[in-house]
Amino acid sequence: MPSTSISKTEYDPASRVLSVWFVASGKHYEFEGVPPETVAAFRDAFAKGRFFNDHIRNHFSYRLVPKSGVNQRCRQWVGGAEARSRSPIGPCRNRPSQEAEDSR
């Protein structure tokens, strides 16, 4: 079933990175270290927003992917024990809080 909160997802099994685009904001986030089983369950879920909130959000390190024209050096993974900065600059605004709240 199409989601009203998530417009698109992509998954790279080699890097285990799940990309998620949100309907309301158009923002694109990448979640690191997501197992293929979680991605399969996410894609099969009837309520994708609920699945995202329950099984992906706050469970994996993530980053906001900047839109064109935004400082491309802003690449900060946040969350989880594996959180690490990939850039010497300060953190991006990377919490998908409003989108995730809207998906409930």
Residue pairs with C-beta under 8 A, 6 or more apart in sequence:
1 46
1 48
3 23
3 48
3 49
3 103
4 23
4 49
4 103
5 22
5 23
5 24
5 48
5 49
5 52
5 99
5 102
5 103
6 20
6 21
6 22
6 23
6 48
6 49
6 52
6 103
7 21
7 22
7 23
7 26
8 19
8 20
8 21
9 18
9 19
9 20
9 21
9 39
9 42
9 43
10 18
10 19
11 17
11 18
11 19
11 34
11 36
11 39
12 19
13 36
15 32
16 32
16 33
16 34
16 35
16 36
17 30
17 31
17 32
17 34
18 30
18 31
18 34
18 38
18 39
18 42
18 56
18 60
19 28
19 29
19 30
19 31
19 65
20 28
20 29
20 30
20 31
20 52
20 56
20 96
21 27
21 28
22 28
22 29
22 96
22 99
22 103
24 98
24 99
24 102
25 98
25 99
27 64
27 96
27 99
28 64
28 65
28 67
29 62
29 63
29 64
29 65
29 94
29 96
30 62
30 63
30 65
31 56
31 60
31 61
31 62
32 60
32 61
32 62
32 63
32 77
32 82
33 60
33 61
33 80
33 82
34 56
34 60
38 55
38 56
41 51
41 55
42 48
42 51
42 52
42 55
42 56
45 51
48 103
49 100
49 102
49 103
49 104
50 103
50 104
52 100
52 103
53 100
53 103
53 104
57 96
57 100
58 79
59 80
60 79
60 80
61 77
61 78
61 79
61 80
61 82
61 83
61 84
62 77
62 78
62 79
62 94
62 96
63 75
63 76
63 77
63 78
63 92
63 94
64 74
64 92
64 93
64 94
64 96
66 72
66 74
66 92
71 89
73 87
73 89
74 87
74 89
74 92
75 86
75 87
75 92
76 85
76 86
76 87
76 90
76 91
76 92
76 94
77 83
77 84
77 85
77 86
78 91
78 94
78 95
85 91
